[in-house]
């Protein structure tokens, strides 16, 4: 053999030796499918490792994939260790169907030549198609009707014990993503090249942009141009993770658990949240009173301070529904206690009784810890290093209840009941429940040192910072490493159950920390914000995001929690906050007082803006029913109603209340005008009912910056039920109803009204006492006809309450039209017609619980 041949042999030998370093000749890293089987709406596959690295630990050699079309609109794909069980979000947290593998041939050979290049899971009745590619393994989810690829993983799946990574390609030019939280963002639509860290943490203030905050929601909605079709993606995993959105891809990097994906077909945005909340649980119904205005401050020193605030609102004739108390009421900051000097029961109980007699409510804060020397049973608390974990929060040394332990949840409910015997609070506020822990604790084991450091606090700081150590243990040996992001969810659930058991009424729970499904038990607020204009603006983005997450009852501390608010900022915040689903003013004790009555300018804004809110309460409460039954957000981005209009995708400074009330607030200091986008259609002023904008394509309109209220417009085609404003919701509910009929260009409009007692645990349903009335308006040869249709009527007051006025907007009649109610012509005295097309029909007495018909006959 010549020297040339010898050189070739040496080169080949060298290359063969390199092969193990670089994996197979076909691809590097990732997995291959070695067996696959399908039956009906299920598919299973086994995966074997190809290549891999030791970075972040050894790769798991064998994986199991299970997939199921659980409904026509929901696809479930789960990848986990084929040989050992791993931590997953427990069924007791989110009840759901368990994936069962299709029986696979145990003698399957790893000879990929015997396998097809891909295998699909589909159904003629579903628009979702799963394709599993075998070598290298990857999977795609596509839309049957259009062929659009919704999720397209790369071949480089990484699955280690404490590091999981998967990437999906996205069409950057056609894809708009929303969701992934909780973070304070400058835009609602997610920006390219942004990383979302999901690790529940108390950062002290929520005004720090782009940092992980109190909740974890690994869910996003993707709206695609040109048709506006939407779909949703959930990675159901409670471990810490980074999610990097590059625009043309999205990459998940989790430090534990499994890859448990759910895909929701939509195709409308409302359909996506409907399908999502079918899985994670529908939003809890909120009591009617919770839609009123709430007042709180950290620093109300004593009961006399509370009495002064209530009197101040009453004197200023500003609505006040509920007084709240921060940790000031506690004895040494201990839960379920009263400060014997400043908040003694003999003073606080009569105060609460007076609130109740006036139709008002009282809510207090709870932190999820019990002072160490006050604990009767240490078995129901978190454990660490073989004993009960001792942390440090406001009371000093504390234990943390283990809400995964059924006895721990029962203990919490018992404490709530005992406390309510002394002070009958109407709602509870769960704070510091990430959980916060002021005590720095030494690492105990490997769990305290994850191989991959998520970008917590934007600086990759240790995940034990400002919380309990991840080496702590819950019930049945569950580690805090796995369950950390569930803590606030579990406390809210236990609090909800405790209130329900003790009161037999609809609970109101406000929780700072949240997870997937928290909306089943609690409302949320955006946390410790700052009194700044950018915080005012950014609140809209967070509120819209939580609507996607199935937590529609959300608000922001009006006028800011920290920092000193100006009169202008506070007035503008009141005007915006009047349309938050949850409206509360709250501030920190070192800041200037900012109750609405203290400045004349804020008092004026509060009277006018809250009057608008209270008039709209029947509409907002009907939206709560819609949220509870379909998951639809109460506050919505514009594209929810106008998904075909791509100009709505990037709107951050406006929102819709329900489907048809457009809010365009002033959010810049000294502003004289507001630029507002109006989608196609007719838009009427909520204040004078005039036609303000009519456009066939959507357009940007410059509006005047009104002094005391936000610009609010009603979309043509919507019927709004209203009542008269009052200082409490109970008084407002006693007034007659009115209907605002905003006609579309074709003369049609629709709306509905839901009624119940506002506090029964069940909202709607077979056993509930409730009424539902649907209103419709249609154009006919001589005018228009409005009808009511009572579709359910078991709520007795609906048989007595009446509609006394109906206002039609957008009529086209040169002279006052004739009006007939149930076939009888009304006298002219009850009819007011303006040349701008507004017809007011007054003096009516139409019983809500009875069908009626109004005919408007135009003059020609």
ZAMARGU-4260 file (C-alpha; in steps of 0.2 Angstrom, whole numbers, plus 5000, padded with zeros to 4 digits):
<rodrens>
0) 5000/5000/5000 | 5007/5017/4995 | 5009/5032/5006 | 4994/5040/4998 | 4983/5026/5003
5) 4990/5025/5021 | 4986/5044/5023 | 4968/5040/5017 | 4966/5026/5030 | 4973/5037/5044
10) 4961/5051/5039 | 4946/5039/5039 | 4951/5032/5056 | 4953/5049/5063 | 4935/5054/5057
15) 4928/5038/5064 | 4935/5042/5081 | 4927/5059/5080 | 4909/5052/5077 | 4905/5049/5095
20) 4909/5067/5099 | 4897/5074/5086 | 4883/5061/5086 | 4876/5052/5072 | 4880/5056/5054
25) 4862/5061/5051 | 4860/5074/5065 | 4869/5080/5081 | 4860/5079/5098 | 4842/5077/5101
30) 4832/5061/5100 | 4826/5048/5087 | 4809/5040/5087 | 4811/5021/5089 | 4793/5016/5090
35) 4776/5025/5087 | 4758/5019/5088 | 4741/5027/5087 | 4723/5023/5090 | 4709/5035/5088
40) 4713/5052/5095 | 4729/5046/5103 | 4747/5044/5098 | 4762/5037/5108 | 4780/5037/5104
45) 4797/5031/5112 | 4812/5042/5109 | 4830/5037/5111 | 4844/5049/5114 | 4856/5053/5100
50) 4872/5062/5105 | 4870/5074/5119 | 4882/5084/5131 | 4885/5085/5149 | 4881/5103/5150
55) 4868/5105/5164 | 4869/5087/5168 | 4867/5070/5158 | 4853/5069/5146 | 4839/5056/5149
60) 4842/5042/5137 | 4824/5037/5134 | 4809/5048/5133 | 4790/5045/5131 | 4779/5055/5120
65) 4760/5054/5123 | 4747/5065/5113 | 4729/5066/5112 | 4715/5077/5104 | 4706/5079/5120
70) 4693/5090/5111 | 4690/5096/5093 | 4699/5112/5099 | 4712/5106/5111 | 4728/5095/5108
75) 4738/5089/5122 | 4757/5084/5119 | 4767/5077/5134 | 4785/5072/5134 | 4793/5064/5149
80) 4805/5051/5156 | 4801/5034/5149 | 4808/5025/5164 | 4804/5035/5179 | 4790/5047/5185
85) 4794/5065/5186 | 4786/5080/5195 | 4771/5087/5186 | 4758/5100/5191 | 4746/5089/5202
90) 4729/5084/5197 | 4723/5092/5213 | 4729/5109/5207 | 4722/5108/5189 | 4710/5093/5187
95) 4712/5086/5169 | 4711/5071/5159 | 4727/5060/5161 | 4736/5055/5145 | 4737/5036/5142
100) 4749/5029/5131 | 4744/5019/5116 | 4751/5001/5118 | 4768/5001/5110 | 4777/4985/5104
105) 4791/4982/5117 | 4802/4973/5105 | 4802/4988/5093 | 4819/4990/5085 | 4829/5006/5085
110) 4831/5004/5066 | 4824/5020/5060 | 4823/5013/5043 | 4808/5002/5049 | 4798/5018/5054
115) 4789/5031/5043 | 4798/5048/5042 | 4783/5055/5051 | 4766/5050/5059 | 4751/5061/5061
120) 4737/5063/5073 | 4721/5071/5067 | 4703/5070/5066 | 4690/5076/5053 | 4681/5086/5066
125) 4697/5095/5073 | 4707/5109/5065 | 4723/5104/5074 | 4735/5092/5066 | 4750/5084/5075
130) 4764/5078/5065 | 4778/5068/5074 | 4794/5067/5063 | 4805/5052/5068 | 4823/5055/5063
135) 4828/5067/5070 | 4813/5068/5082 | 4803/5084/5081 | 4785/5088/5080 | 4774/5101/5072
140) 4756/5107/5075 | 4747/5114/5060 | 4730/5121/5056 | 4720/5109/5045 | 4709/5122/5036
145) 4724/5133/5031 | 4740/5123/5032 | 4747/5136/5044 | 4760/5129/5055 | 4757/5134/5073
150) 4771/5126/5082 | 4787/5119/5074 | 4800/5112/5086 | 4818/5110/5081 | 4827/5094/5081
155) 4838/5098/5096 | 4827/5094/5110 | 4836/5094/5127 | 4829/5084/5142 | 4840/5082/5157
160) 4834/5079/5175 | 4835/5098/5179 | 4836/5106/5162 | 4823/5105/5148 | 4825/5115/5132
165) 4813/5115/5117 | 4812/5128/5103 | 4798/5132/5091 | 4800/5142/5075 | 4787/5156/5072
170) 4783/5166/5056 | 4790/5183/5063 | 4781/5193/5049 | 4764/5186/5052 | 4764/5182/5071
175) 4759/5193/5085 | 4761/5186/5103 | 4753/5191/5119 | 4754/5184/5137 | 4768/5175/5146
180) 4769/5183/5163 | 4770/5191/5175 | 4780/5206/5171 | 4777/5224/5169 | 4779/5228/5151
185) 4779/5244/5140 | 4768/5235/5127 | 4754/5223/5127 | 4760/5214/5111 | 4777/5205/5115
190) 4792/5213/5108 | 4805/5202/5099 | 4821/5197/5108 | 4814/5197/5125 | 4816/5184/5139
195) 4802/5180/5151 | 4808/5173/5168 | 4794/5163/5177 | 4798/5162/5195 | 4786/5170/5208
200) 4795/5183/5217 | 4793/5198/5228 | 4804/5212/5221 | 4798/5225/5232 | 4790/5235/5218
205) 4781/5230/5202 | 4787/5245/5192 | 4803/5237/5187 | 4801/5233/5169 | 4804/5216/5161
210) 4808/5207/5178 | 4799/5192/5185 | 4785/5197/5197 | 4772/5188/5208 | 4765/5176/5196
215) 4769/5163/5183 | 4759/5160/5167 | 4767/5150/5153 | 4753/5154/5141 | 4753/5164/5125
220) 4740/5169/5112 | 4747/5170/5094 | 4736/5181/5082 | 4741/5178/5063 | 4739/5190/5049
225) 4731/5191/5036 | 4715/5183/5042 | 4717/5186/5061 | 4716/5168/5066 | 4722/5165/5084
230) 4728/5150/5093 | 4735/5147/5111 | 4749/5138/5118 | 4752/5132/5136 | 4767/5124/5144
235) 4759/5117/5160 | 4775/5117/5171 | 4777/5124/5188 | 4796/5124/5188 | 4806/5140/5186
240) 4810/5144/5168 | 4816/5156/5155 | 4806/5159/5139 | 4815/5168/5125 | 4804/5176/5112
245) 4815/5180/5097 | 4801/5185/5085 | 4805/5170/5073 | 4806/5158/5087 | 4801/5154/5105
250) 4813/5144/5116 | 4808/5136/5133 | 4821/5133/5146 | 4814/5125/5162 | 4824/5118/5177
255) 4813/5103/5180 | 4796/5095/5177 | 4790/5088/5160 | 4786/5096/5143 | 4767/5096/5145
260) 4760/5106/5130 | 4742/5111/5126 | 4737/5119/5110 | 4721/5128/5108 | 4714/5130/5090
265) 4703/5146/5092 | 4702/5153/5079 | 4695/5169/5087 | 4703/5176/5102 | 4687/5174/5112
270) 4687/5155/5107 | 4705/5153/5113 | 4702/5160/5130 | 4686/5149/5131 | 4696/5134/5126
275) 4710/5138/5138 | 4698/5141/5153 | 4689/5125/5149 | 4705/5116/5154 | 4712/5127/5168
280) 4695/5131/5176 | 4683/5145/5173 | 4685/5162/5182 | 4677/5163/5199 | 4661/5173/5200
285) 4664/5189/5210 | 4651/5196/5221 | 4642/5212/5215 | 4649/5223/5228 | 4667/5219/5223
290) 4664/5230/5207 | 4662/5245/5218 | 4676/5257/5223 | 4688/5250/5237 | 4699/5261/5248
295) 4715/5256/5257 | 4731/5263/5263 | 4746/5255/5272 | 4747/5267/5287 | 4729/5269/5293
300) 4735/5270/5311 | 4718/5266/5320 | 4700/5264/5319 | 4697/5282/5320 | 4707/5284/5304
305) 4696/5272/5295 | 4681/5282/5302 | 4688/5298/5295 | 4690/5291/5278 | 4673/5284/5277
310) 4666/5301/5283 | 4677/5310/5270 | 4670/5300/5255 | 4652/5302/5261 | 4654/5321/5264
315) 4662/5323/5246 | 4648/5312/5239 | 4660/5300/5231 | 4655/5282/5230 | 4664/5270/5243
320) 4660/5252/5243 | 4673/5244/5254 | 4686/5250/5267 | 4702/5239/5268 | 4715/5238/5281
325) 4734/5233/5278 | 4744/5225/5292 | 4741/5240/5303 | 4726/5231/5311 | 4737/5216/5317
330) 4745/5213/5334 | 4763/5213/5331 | 4759/5209/5312 | 4752/5192/5316 | 4738/5185/5306
335) 4721/5183/5314 | 4725/5195/5328 | 4720/5213/5332 | 4731/5227/5339 | 4724/5229/5356
340) 4727/5248/5357 | 4724/5254/5339 | 4712/5241/5333 | 4703/5233/5348 | 4688/5223/5344
345) 4677/5234/5354 | 4681/5248/5342 | 4683/5239/5326 | 4667/5228/5327 | 4655/5242/5329
350) 4664/5251/5314 | 4662/5236/5303 | 4644/5234/5309 | 4641/5252/5303 | 4648/5249/5286
355) 4637/5234/5284 | 4621/5244/5289 | 4626/5256/5276 | 4628/5243/5262 | 4647/5244/5263
360) 4660/5231/5266 | 4677/5227/5275 | 4692/5218/5269 | 4708/5214/5278 | 4725/5208/5273
365) 4733/5191/5277 | 4751/5186/5275 | 4755/5167/5273 | 4764/5164/5289 | 4761/5161/5307
370) 4772/5168/5321 | 4783/5154/5327 | 4777/5155/5345 | 4759/5155/5340 | 4758/5138/5331
375) 4748/5124/5339 | 4753/5110/5326 | 4770/5110/5317 | 4765/5096/5306 | 4755/5107/5294
380) 4770/5119/5290 | 4784/5118/5277 | 4799/5107/5282 | 4817/5110/5280 | 4832/5099/5285
385) 4821/5087/5294 | 4811/5100/5305 | 4799/5114/5303 | 4806/5128/5292 | 4808/5144/5301
390) 4808/5160/5291 | 4807/5178/5294 | 4793/5190/5289 | 4784/5205/5297 | 4780/5196/5314
395) 4798/5190/5316 | 4802/5171/5315 | 4787/5162/5307 | 4782/5146/5300 | 4774/5144/5283
400) 4758/5134/5281 | 4759/5120/5269 | 4743/5122/5258 | 4747/5106/5249 | 4743/5097/5265
405) 4724/5095/5266 | 4726/5098/5285 | 4736/5114/5282 | 4722/5120/5271 | 4709/5115/5284
410) 4719/5124/5298 | 4719/5140/5287 | 4700/5139/5285 | 4698/5136/5303 | 4708/5152/5307
415) 4698/5162/5295 | 4681/5156/5303 | 4688/5160/5321 | 4693/5177/5316 | 4677/5181/5307
420) 4668/5177/5324 | 4676/5193/5330 | 4677/5204/5315 | 4665/5198/5301 | 4676/5203/5286
425) 4668/5202/5269 | 4684/5198/5259 | 4702/5193/5261 | 4718/5200/5253 | 4732/5187/5252
430) 4749/5196/5251 | 4767/5191/5252 | 4762/5174/5245 | 4776/5170/5233 | 4780/5167/5247
435) 4791/5181/5253 | 4804/5177/5266 | 4816/5190/5273 | 4829/5178/5280 | 4844/5173/5270
440) 4846/5154/5272 | 4861/5143/5268 | 4860/5130/5254 | 4855/5113/5260 | 4858/5102/5245
445) 4859/5101/5226 | 4842/5108/5224 | 4848/5124/5230 | 4861/5125/5216 | 4851/5122/5199
450) 4863/5118/5185 | 4855/5131/5175 | 4852/5149/5182 | 4836/5157/5176 | 4837/5175/5174
455) 4828/5179/5190 | 4827/5198/5194 | 4836/5201/5178 | 4852/5197/5185 | 4852/5178/5187
460) 4851/5180/5206 | 4849/5164/5216 | 4831/5157/5216 | 4831/5156/5235 | 4833/5175/5236
465) 4819/5184/5246 | 4809/5167/5247 | 4809/5151/5256 | 4823/5139/5251 | 4819/5127/5236
470) 4826/5113/5247 | 4811/5115/5258 | 4798/5101/5258 | 4779/5101/5257 | 4766/5087/5260
475) 4771/5070/5253 | 4789/5075/5250 | 4785/5088/5237 | 4800/5100/5236 | 4798/5119/5235
480) 4810/5117/5220 | 4795/5110/5210 | 4780/5118/5219 | 4787/5136/5222 | 4776/5144/5209
485) 4760/5135/5216 | 4761/5143/5233 | 4750/5158/5230 | 4738/5148/5220 | 4736/5136/5235
490) 4734/5149/5248 | 4721/5158/5237 | 4712/5141/5235 | 4712/5138/5254 | 4706/5156/5258
495) 4692/5154/5245 | 4687/5138/5253 | 4688/5145/5270 | 4677/5160/5266 | 4664/5149/5257
500) 4662/5137/5271 | 4661/5150/5284 | 4649/5162/5275 | 4640/5151/5262 | 4641/5167/5251
505) 4652/5170/5236 | 4670/5173/5242 | 4680/5188/5237 | 4699/5184/5238 | 4713/5195/5231
510) 4729/5187/5228 | 4746/5194/5224 | 4754/5178/5218 | 4746/5168/5205 | 4748/5153/5193
515) 4739/5145/5179 | 4721/5143/5185 | 4721/5155/5200 | 4706/5164/5192 | 4696/5150/5199
520) 4698/5157/5216 | 4705/5174/5216 | 4706/5192/5209 | 4723/5200/5207 | 4731/5217/5207
525) 4747/5223/5198 | 4756/5224/5215 | 4767/5238/5222 | 4767/5251/5208 | 4774/5268/5208
530) 4765/5285/5206 | 4772/5289/5189 | 4764/5291/5172 | 4773/5276/5164 | 4765/5265/5178
535) 4748/5272/5173 | 4751/5267/5155 | 4759/5250/5159 | 4744/5245/5170 | 4734/5243/5154
540) 4746/5230/5147 | 4746/5219/5163 | 4727/5220/5165 | 4725/5214/5147 | 4737/5200/5149
545) 4728/5194/5165 | 4712/5193/5155 | 4721/5181/5143 | 4727/5171/5159 | 4709/5168/5165
550) 4710/5181/5179 | 4697/5194/5173 | 4695/5203/5190 | 4711/5213/5190 | 4716/5231/5194
555) 4730/5242/5198 | 4733/5253/5214 | 4725/5269/5208 | 4736/5285/5210 | 4751/5273/5214
560) 4756/5264/5229 | 4774/5271/5232 | 4779/5289/5228 | 4770/5305/5229 | 4756/5307/5216
565) 4752/5324/5209 | 4734/5330/5207 | 4734/5328/5188 | 4741/5310/5189 | 4729/5305/5202
570) 4714/5312/5192 | 4720/5304/5176 | 4722/5287/5186 | 4704/5289/5193 | 4698/5291/5175
575) 4707/5276/5169 | 4704/5266/5185 | 4685/5268/5184 | 4685/5255/5170 | 4697/5243/5179
580) 4687/5227/5183 | 4694/5229/5201 | 4695/5247/5207 | 4705/5251/5222 | 4715/5265/5229
585) 4730/5260/5239 | 4746/5269/5245 | 4761/5267/5256 | 4762/5275/5273 | 4777/5286/5269
590) 4768/5294/5254 | 4756/5309/5254 | 4738/5305/5257 | 4728/5303/5241 | 4710/5299/5245
595) 4700/5306/5231 | 4691/5319/5242 | 4707/5327/5248 | 4710/5338/5232 | 4695/5346/5223
600) 4702/5341/5206 | 4702/5323/5210 | 4686/5324/5219 | 4678/5331/5203 | 4686/5317/5193
605) 4680/5304/5205 | 4662/5310/5206 | 4660/5310/5187 | 4671/5295/5183 | 4663/5284/5197
610) 4646/5289/5192 | 4649/5282/5175 | 4656/5266/5182 | 4641/5264/5193 | 4629/5267/5179
615) 4638/5253/5169 | 4638/5241/5184 | 4624/5230/5176 | 4634/5229/5160 | 4650/5225/5170
620) 4641/5212/5180 | 4634/5204/5165 | 4652/5203/5158 | 4657/5194/5174 | 4644/5181/5170
625) 4651/5179/5153 | 4669/5178/5160 | 4663/5164/5172 | 4654/5154/5159 | 4666/5157/5144
630) 4682/5164/5151 | 4680/5180/5141 | 4690/5194/5149 | 4680/5209/5156 | 4693/5221/5149
635) 4699/5216/5132 | 4711/5222/5118 | 4703/5229/5103 | 4708/5214/5092 | 4696/5203/5102
640) 4682/5211/5093 | 4691/5216/5077 | 4704/5202/5074 | 4704/5206/5055 | 4710/5223/5058
645) 4729/5222/5060 | 4730/5240/5066 | 4722/5234/5082 | 4736/5222/5086 | 4748/5235/5093
650) 4736/5246/5103 | 4742/5248/5121 | 4733/5264/5126 | 4715/5259/5123 | 4704/5244/5128
655) 4687/5238/5126 | 4675/5235/5141 | 4667/5219/5135 | 4664/5219/5116 | 4658/5237/5113
660) 4663/5250/5125 | 4680/5258/5119 | 4690/5267/5133 | 4703/5280/5127 | 4711/5288/5143
665) 4723/5302/5145 | 4739/5296/5151 | 4752/5310/5147 | 4754/5325/5159 | 4748/5341/5152
670) 4739/5333/5137 | 4726/5343/5127 | 4722/5329/5115 | 4722/5310/5114 | 4725/5300/5098
675) 4713/5286/5098 | 4711/5272/5085 | 4693/5267/5080 | 4690/5251/5071 | 4678/5250/5057
680) 4660/5255/5062 | 4650/5268/5071 | 4656/5275/5087 | 4644/5285/5099 | 4649/5296/5114
685) 4644/5288/5130 | 4641/5305/5137 | 4630/5314/5125 | 4625/5299/5113 | 4630/5308/5097
690) 4639/5299/5083 | 4657/5303/5086 | 4666/5293/5073 | 4660/5283/5058 | 4673/5273/5047
695) 4673/5259/5035 | 4691/5254/5037 | 4696/5260/5055 | 4706/5276/5058 | 4716/5286/5070
700) 4706/5301/5077 | 4712/5315/5088 | 4701/5318/5103 | 4700/5332/5116 | 4708/5327/5132
705) 4692/5329/5143 | 4696/5337/5160 | 4687/5325/5172 | 4683/5309/5163 | 4691/5297/5150
710) 4684/5297/5132 | 4672/5283/5131 | 4663/5277/5115 | 4650/5264/5112 | 4651/5253/5096
715) 4637/5253/5084 | 4628/5236/5086 | 4628/5236/5105 | 4614/5237/5118 | 4620/5243/5135
720) 4610/5240/5151 | 4613/5253/5164 | 4606/5259/5181 | 4607/5275/5190 | 4623/5280/5200
725) 4623/5280/5219 | 4636/5280/5233 | 4635/5261/5235 | 4631/5247/5223 | 4617/5241/5234
730) 4608/5258/5232 | 4612/5258/5213 | 4604/5241/5211 | 4588/5248/5218 | 4586/5260/5204
735) 4576/5257/5188 | 4586/5250/5172 | 4589/5260/5157 | 4595/5254/5139 | 4607/5262/5128
740) 4604/5256/5110 | 4619/5260/5098 | 4613/5256/5081 | 4625/5249/5068 | 4624/5256/5051
745) 4612/5242/5046 | 4600/5246/5060 | 4604/5231/5071 | 4610/5230/5089 | 4611/5217/5102
750) 4615/5215/5121 | 4610/5205/5137 | 4607/5208/5155 | 4611/5195/5169 | 4603/5197/5186
755) 4605/5188/5202 | 4607/5192/5221 | 4626/5196/5218 | 4632/5185/5232 | 4625/5167/5230
760) 4640/5155/5228 | 4633/5149/5211 | 4632/5161/5197 | 4619/5154/5185 | 4618/5136/5183
765) 4604/5124/5186 | 4602/5127/5205 | 4604/5146/5205 | 4591/5159/5206 | 4595/5171/5191
770) 4588/5179/5176 | 4595/5182/5159 | 4587/5194/5146 | 4593/5196/5128 | 4589/5212/5119
775) 4589/5213/5100 | 4586/5227/5088 | 4583/5225/5069 | 4578/5237/5055 | 4561/5235/5047
780) 4552/5243/5032 | 4545/5258/5042 | 4559/5259/5056 | 4567/5248/5069 | 4560/5236/5081
785) 4568/5232/5098 | 4563/5216/5107 | 4567/5208/5124 | 4568/5189/5126 | 4568/5182/5144
790) 4578/5166/5142 | 4579/5162/5161 | 4569/5170/5175 | 4571/5162/5192 | 4577/5178/5201
795) 4561/5185/5209 | 4566/5204/5209 | 4567/5203/5190 | 4548/5201/5190 | 4547/5218/5198
800) 4561/5228/5193 | 4558/5239/5177 | 4566/5248/5163 | 4560/5266/5163 | 4570/5273/5149
805) 4577/5268/5132 | 4589/5279/5122 | 4592/5275/5103 | 4607/5282/5095 | 4610/5283/5076
810) 4592/5285/5070 | 4589/5293/5053 | 4573/5302/5054 | 4569/5320/5048 | 4556/5322/5061
815) 4552/5314/5078 | 4547/5296/5075 | 4532/5288/5082 | 4535/5275/5096 | 4524/5260/5100
820) 4527/5249/5116 | 4519/5232/5115 | 4508/5238/5101 | 4502/5254/5110 | 4508/5271/5104
825) 4516/5282/5116 | 4511/5300/5119 | 4523/5313/5113 | 4527/5319/5131 | 4537/5303/5134
830) 4548/5305/5118 | 4563/5317/5115 | 4571/5317/5098 | 4586/5327/5093 | 4592/5330/5075
835) 4608/5321/5079 | 4598/5305/5078 | 4596/5302/5097 | 4579/5296/5103 | 4575/5295/5121
840) 4559/5286/5126 | 4555/5290/5145 | 4541/5286/5157 | 4542/5267/5153 | 4538/5254/5166
845) 4544/5238/5157 | 4546/5223/5168 | 4563/5215/5166 | 4556/5198/5168 | 4543/5200/5154
850) 4546/5200/5135 | 4542/5217/5127 | 4543/5225/5110 | 4547/5243/5105 | 4543/5249/5087
855) 4551/5265/5081 | 4542/5271/5066 | 4552/5284/5056 | 4545/5300/5048 | 4549/5301/5029
</rodrens>
